[in-house]
Amino acid sequence: MKYTPFHQYRISQLALGTIQLGMRYGIANTTGAPAKEEAFSILDLARQSGINTFDTARTYGRAEKVLGDYFARNPSDEDLVISKFKYDWTPGMTLEAAWKSVRSSVEQSVSELNVSRVPLVLYHKGPDEPMEEVLRIVPAMIDRLKEEELIACGGISVNYSREAGSVAEHAAFEAVQIPLNILDQKVINDGSLEKLHEAGRIIFVRSVFLQGLFFRDPRELTGILKEASPYLENLHALAHDYRLTMAEMAFAFIRDLAEADSLVVGAENASQVQSNLALLNGPELPESLRAELKSLAADVPKPVITPGMWN
């Protein structure tokens, strides 16, 4: 397991996404959230395998509570917990109005996680909130959360490549979480990923498997996701030609990006953690395959790569 230094912490190259521990999540999830003891076994295996970075949020059902109970039973100085906060933005919102909501949210995270302060908190940006408002409000919120010793470090979780590039120049955002996968490479193509890296930001990548879409049978997709069928068929063909599984191809493409510090990947059970760890040590992709994947991703319709539009 590789680690990236971050202040007094270390960030594991593979981070455990915990939304599946708190609620049913993902288009391929058929089991829902695991029972508490099963969730603990997932966390045990992750820790034993070198994963020390856990991604959660207030909006992930009971995920923060599960983590907090686990940490209370199994304390460690090595863990880096990432949580997220939101506020109900309204036009012309004052900083004080935002602060009241932000402070309450983060105080709840501190309580649920059983920590004295959250090591890293990201602003959980909504898809429709103007970035100019985010840049006006959120840096001030992060600074104040630090002053009140509710968090150690701050950052942002964004939805689109244009948002990622706009936060690189703001020192308050020490870490940025972005969606990136073999069908959604916009953050690479427009230079935002490189810009963040050059600015010294810690980069977390989520949606490596596009919320499980890559594992669906293209012939069984319905509704708006039918648009994804030809792209999935092409991906399956490429994986077959290069003698890879879909998971190996999708994971390695992101893993081997020099700019990606940590891949946030969830798990519904311990066997999925083991599978993800195996992918971490899998073979590199040939440059010819990377080039074909780049070409394939050039014209993917927005609804296919935007889970928020699937319903």
Secondary structure, DSSP 8 states (H G I E B T S, - for coil): --EEEETTEEEESEEEE-HHHHS--STT--S-S--HHHHHHHHHHHHHTT--EEE--TTSTTHHHHHHHHHHHS--SS-EEEEEE-----TT--HHHHHHHHHHHHHHHHHHHT-SSEEEEEEE--SSS-HHHHHHHHHHHHHHHHHTTSEEEEEEE-SSHHHHHHTTT-TT--EEEEE-BTTB-HHHHTSHHHHHHHTT-EEEEE-TTGGGGGGS-GGG--GGGGGGHHHHHHHHHHHHHTT--HHHHHHHHHHT-TT--EEEEE-SSHHHHHHHHHHHTS----HHHHHHHHHHGGG--GGGG-GGG--
